[in-house]
Amino acid sequence: MSIKCDLVVVGAGPGGSMAAKTAAAAGLDVIMLEKRQEIGDPVRCAEGVGRRALCEMVKPDPRWIASEVKGAKIYAPDGTSIVMSEDKSGSEVGYVLERKVFDRALAMDAARAGAKVMVKTRALWLLRRDGVLSGVSAMHMGEPLQIEAPLIVGADGVESKVGRWAGIDTVLKPKDIHCCAQFLVQDKSINDEYCEFFFGNSKAPGGYVWAFPKGEKLANVGIGVQGSKSGSGMPIRLLKEFMKSRFPDGKVVEMVTGGDPSSGVIESATADGVILVGDAARQTDPITGGGILNAMKAGIIAGEVAAKAVSSGDVSKAGLKGYEDRWRADIGRHIARSYEYKEFFVKLTDDDLNQLIGSLKNEDISKMDLRGMLRVLFRLNPKLLWELRHLVI
Amino acid sequence: MLTVNRYKCCYCGACVGACPTAALELVETWLEVSLECKECGICTKICPVGALEVKA
């Protein structure tokens, strides 16, 4: 079977749905493909987002907000903890979402805007006519399906193939992927008010352990380990160890895993007839691991640029330059900075981490943003942070 | 040969993103291994649950 449209969006996560919704609202005939039979499930995510940035893009809905948090509590390897307030601790706390509901809500918004959504439909390769991209070959419910379209948005996640098919190297080196495992935990000792972060090289090599509350003594308790420091099954083993020490009576009611890109800004997120969005474009923040908001922002930009490119008839890489320029100027800048932080952070010993977090113990950081806190950290630990001085000053 | 312990695999796709030869593909709950696999073993280190193994 063969069908035609203006734009195919591969992947119905937050990035894909925002791209589909934006492009459809601008008048394009859009088909969004999701290889799974259910959008949003299984989740691969800690589900934390910054409230303000999210609300700029979608109207908050209690059906997909699991809980609201006051801020972040950060634990050093020696157990010392500091507290950061909600709107200052970067963009990764605020709401803890119910991604299963959230992802579906965004896909339904895209559908309402006019996009066609096809589930259990997997893109197999890109079609070309006379060397020019002409659509996607897909499989829908085990049957072949050809979709002719001048432009493809690849929002196909960490396991993205669209970029590779288009000649963009998106392979994640082991040092640039964080290997994650997460339990949904019920326990009376869960902190319902703060997102908690636990650091330590024996707890989570090159990463951290988190506990993000989902309300009523439930939390996503998860771990991210830098791929180059991981080993077969290490994340799940370390997470179980953490559970034993922190939540010995915790009941695990769900288990998920995932790979989180932490490779920084990729060289190109476009090719002739192709735009990459979200995890597929490695737009995750390398230091926090947060990717939802970046994917949504990139999705909106991609949808706008797609609408212009298709109507003008120029979907070449040059014609899609607006996407590159806009995402790089916005989220790309932050990702580049975070990547430098990450490269530094993964080298820190437990003593370094104890010193850094401990140095803030007597400082009033409650009203500081991440940058302000870094300035204080730099003032208190100039020798340790000397490498980062260009980012701080 | 790369083997997938399907009783263990949580089908998250982390291995797919790290595979240098694009030999892996995740189809719902099913991880496909193609002939492109060079048995480099990167995916076995990346897998969060240890479901992948290169066996002689």
Interface residues (C-beta under 8 A of the other chain):
Chain A: K35 R36 Q37 P42 R44 R122 G157 V158 E159 S160 K161 R164 T170 V171 L172 K173 P174 I177 C179 C180 A181 V225 G227 S230 G231 S232 G233 M234 P235 I236 M255 V256 T257 G258 G259 P261
Chain B: C10 Y11 C12 G13 A14 C15 V16 G17 A18 C19 P20 A22 L24 E25 L26 V27 E28 I42 T44 K45 I46 C47 P48 V49 G50 A51 L52 E53
